[in-house]
Amino acid sequence: MFGNIGFPELIIIMAIALLIFGPKKLPEVGKSIGKALREFRKTSDEVKEKFEQEVQSQEFKDIKEDIEKETEENEEGKKDS
């Protein structure tokens, strides 16, 4: 996400944040941003996990349908013989 930000850019961002929020409010803002990022990451991980479960569930349903179809075809083949 921040792969292209080097040390000089980070210093500039911190200086701008210090000017905007001031030294007294800066730790509070940092805490709020950190908390928001943790919540976002947690929610993102939960959505990703749910999506993966749904994909896996659909794959199992497809496999089950294929097996049932093959079983029916085999039973019909045995009846014809």
N, C-alpha and C positions, 0 to 999 in steps of 0.2 A: 504494500500500500504506500509506504513512504520510502521506497527503495531508491529514489533519485534525489532525496534530500541529503545534502552533505552537512558537515559541521558548520561552515559559514552561513548557510541558509537557515540552519536551526538557531544560530545566534541572532540572526536578523529577526526571525519570528518571535523569539523570546523577548528581544528588545521592544518590538512593537507591542507585544502583549503587556509588557511592563508599563509602557507609556499609556496604553488604553485603560488598563484596570488599576494600575498603581500597585505599590509594593504590599500594601495591607490586604488588598482583596485578591491578589494573584494566587496565593495558596488555595484559597477557597474556590476560585475558578478552576484551578488545576484538579482539585478533588472532584468537582462536579463533572468535568470533562472525563476524567478517569472512570467515574461511576457510570456515566452514560455509555462510554465505550464498552465497559464490562457487560452492561445490560444488553447492548446491541449484539455483542459477540455471543452471549448466552442465548438470546432469542434466535440468532442466526443458526447456531448449532442445533437448537431444538427443531427448527424448521427443516434443516438439512437431514436430521435424523428421521423425522416423520416422513419426509419425501423418500428417503432410502427404504424405509419400511413399506411404504405403499408400492414402490417399484418391485421390491422383493415379493410382496404379497401378490401382485399382478403376475409375476413370473411363475409363482407356484400355482396360481389359478390356470394359467396357460398350460403348464405341464400336466396338471390334473385333467384338463379337458382333452389334451392329446392322448393321455393314457386311456381315458374313458372311450374315446373314439376308436382307438386301436383295439380295445377290448371288445367293443361292439362289433367291429369288423371281423375280428377273429371268431366270435360266437356265431355270426352270420355265415362265415366260411365253413364252420363245423356243421351247421345245420344243413347247408347245401350238399355236403359230402355224403 
